[in-house]
Amino acid sequence: MWQRQASATVLRARQRHVADWPRSAGCSHPAAHFSSSSSRYPAPREGIEWQKFGFSLATRDTRMVVANCENGKMWEPLRVEPYGPLALEPSATILNYGQGIFEGIKAYRTTKDRIVLFRPQKNGLRFADGARRMLMPPLPTQLFLEAVSTAVRENADWVPPCGQGALYLRPLLFGSGADLGVKPSSHYTMVIYVSPVGQYFGPGTSGARMQLYKSQQRAAPSGQGNVKAVGNYAQCFSAQRMAKADGFSDVIYLDVAGEYIDEAAASNFFCVDANRVIHTPQLGSILPGVTRDTIIQLDSDIQLKQQQRALKDSDIQLNVRKVSAKVALAAKEAFLTGTGAGIAPVEHIASDEESVTFGESPGPVTQMLQKMLSDIQLERVADNQRWLHDPFVQPDFSKDSFVEPTF
Ligand SMILES: *Cc1c(COP(=O)(O)O)cnc(C)c1O
């Protein structure tokens, strides 16, 4: 019934109170209802070479979820349409002034044959925060969840087989009114389109080669570096091109003083020192990544296991504070995090003066975290934190939706 509703062309943009959804007695976790033989999850398309996908638009044979909002009014009902061009007038605010934000979320096919979204509530909260920062009408979190869930259900046969990638969802929100004036738009459009994706840095790479970059900066203090604003990205292309020409995969940006690490163009930075302390920059001008937050939360798991001596490597610590370029260049391992990249090992970091090449890539701590994360995402272990959201069951909004955002 949920499935049928989803395939209707127009979905009602309901904003029900959580309590209105029927809750299953005695079982608070939706995962427990379904055995692996459930047929509610459409099988992956036949004849697709999933392993060949990198991180780009792999197909146009998908459906997108669209909604509109006139400034000062409610969001109109969600619509499902074939992927294709959007009609925009040249005077649309997004084209002239960049009033727009985006998100990135992945849906995975798990070892239990389910399809799940990873922490979409967190993206929904960030999407709403970003909308407010750019003076756009935020999508209520529940409507956002309904929209991403619809996008997954409508494109479920594009969710790759378990372990062979993910379906990437790209929500956009932008000023689509034809206004010309230098002011917030009179109309807004929300679109979610999708593509199956594989590895971010291309298949078969053992680690990213990163350049510590001083001659351009990504974000200013008190600017919009902490928002997934469209304007933050094109400005990074030239540094990326120069870095690539010099044999690097991408750039790591420093703060305005050129001393402390901010992050990469679309992923957060972590490094591990010789004392097995994991370092990651504090929030501020960096983007508050969901993957970053997940690792910080997993650290309490690690600390617990260390106390119980259930972990072989029992001396790992995590520091969230300013990370100097020096610390990164003296590290034993490093990695980047993002929904697109996952936990992507870094094999080499170079500044103008110094460089480091890590002996083992991914290093042992990186590998441990990669495993912890993918075990949860692919349901090899119990989802104790309730981070997984099943778009095929009626939303039993998981605990994660009510946790105050840590960003
Ligand atoms: C999206 C993004 C990240 C990673 O965020 P996730 O929520 O983990 O995907 C990191 N840095 C920047 C600049 C980003 O745009």
Ligand as a Chemical Component Dictionary entry (heavy atoms), coordinates in Angstrom:
data_LIG
# 
_chem_comp.id                   LIG 
_chem_comp.type                 NON-POLYMER 
_chem_comp.pdbx_formal_charge   0 
_chem_comp.three_letter_code    LIG 
# 
loop_
_chem_comp_atom.comp_id 
_chem_comp_atom.atom_id 
_chem_comp_atom.alt_atom_id 
_chem_comp_atom.type_symbol 
_chem_comp_atom.charge 
_chem_comp_atom.model_Cartn_x 
_chem_comp_atom.model_Cartn_y 
_chem_comp_atom.model_Cartn_z 
_chem_comp_atom.pdbx_ordinal 
LIG C1 C1 C 0 29.141 17.235 1.620 1  
LIG C2 C2 C 0 30.450 17.707 2.134 2  
LIG C3 C3 C 0 31.187 16.987 3.086 3  
LIG C4 C4 C 0 30.791 15.628 3.568 4  
LIG O1 O1 O 0 29.566 15.623 4.228 5  
LIG P1 P1 P 0 28.764 14.249 4.414 6  
LIG O2 O2 O 0 27.530 14.658 5.108 7  
LIG O3 O3 O 0 29.627 13.345 5.210 8  
LIG O4 O4 O 0 28.509 13.731 3.046 9  
LIG C5 C5 C 0 32.360 17.554 3.564 10 
LIG N1 N1 N 0 32.795 18.747 3.112 11 
LIG C6 C6 C 0 32.125 19.465 2.195 12 
LIG C7 C7 C 0 32.655 20.778 1.765 13 
LIG C8 C8 C 0 30.934 18.960 1.669 14 
LIG O5 O5 O 0 30.276 19.643 0.745 15 
# 
loop_
_chem_comp_bond.comp_id 
_chem_comp_bond.atom_id_1 
_chem_comp_bond.atom_id_2 
_chem_comp_bond.value_order 
_chem_comp_bond.pdbx_ordinal 
LIG C1 C2 SING 1  
LIG C2 C3 SING 2  
LIG C2 C8 DOUB 3  
LIG C3 C4 SING 4  
LIG C3 C5 DOUB 5  
LIG C4 O1 SING 6  
LIG O1 P1 SING 7  
LIG P1 O2 DOUB 8  
LIG P1 O3 SING 9  
LIG P1 O4 SING 10 
LIG C5 N1 SING 11 
LIG N1 C6 DOUB 12 
LIG C6 C7 SING 13 
LIG C6 C8 SING 14 
LIG C8 O5 SING 15 
# 
